[in-house]
Amino acid sequence: KAGVTQTPRYLIKTRGQQVTLSCSPISGHRSVSWYQQTPGQGLQFLFEYFSETQRNKGNFPGRFSGRQFSNSRSEMNVSTLELGDSALYLCASSLDGAVGQFFGPGTRLTVL
Amino acid sequence: GNSVTQMEGPVTLSEEAFLTINCTYTATGYPSLFWYVQYPGEGLQLLLKATKADDKGSNKGFEATYRKETTSFHLEKGSVQVSDSAVYFCALRLQGGSEKLVFGKGTKLTVNP
């Protein structure tokens, strides 16, 4: 079974631009979560989607948004990029009712 | 609030040494507990988990026991290998419908031959 895939793996953007990251969960997994990883703040939860509905949201500004499609694929969008948005963005999926999330390799976003 | 505290790293050991990475948590209710490992340039891999008090999670020689009385979930391995060099994260998931994980800061382990 294929794992969680994320595209693109690397992105370089400039301040003020916007970016869209994509995540394809493991087949059959309907829950998708997003995390931001930085050296200073560590791993922080962004949001979780289940069956196309946002089920939980972290403490991030409204510039960060996401969505989930009917095939469980998810995207997250960051608008008006800031230097501090430079991070590794990780997507994780899980099987409803099971315990444990499975992570993708991440998208490394660099904002210049 | 809900939080996870891990021992500060980095930790440097020689091959075949005993490993302990301490993890304590603060949470309402009865969370599930996890250890994840991150190798350089990769995402996180689920190493082991425990869902209730006194459960022992184990995988690849690593073990951790859910201790409710001390709110701890320390990671141990009897004999580390160079290939165990990575960053280890302790995490909790609260009861309820959400899959949200709360992570510790991570502990970097380096094993020298």
Interface residues (C-beta under 8 A of the other chain):
Chain A: V4 S31 S33 Y35 G42 L43 F45 E48 F50 R55 N56 G58 L90 A92 S94 V99 G100 Q101 F102 F103 G104 P105 G106
Chain B: S32 F34 Y36 E42 G43 L44 Q45 L46 K49 T51 F89 R93 G97 S98 E99 K100 L101 V102 F103 G104 K105 G106
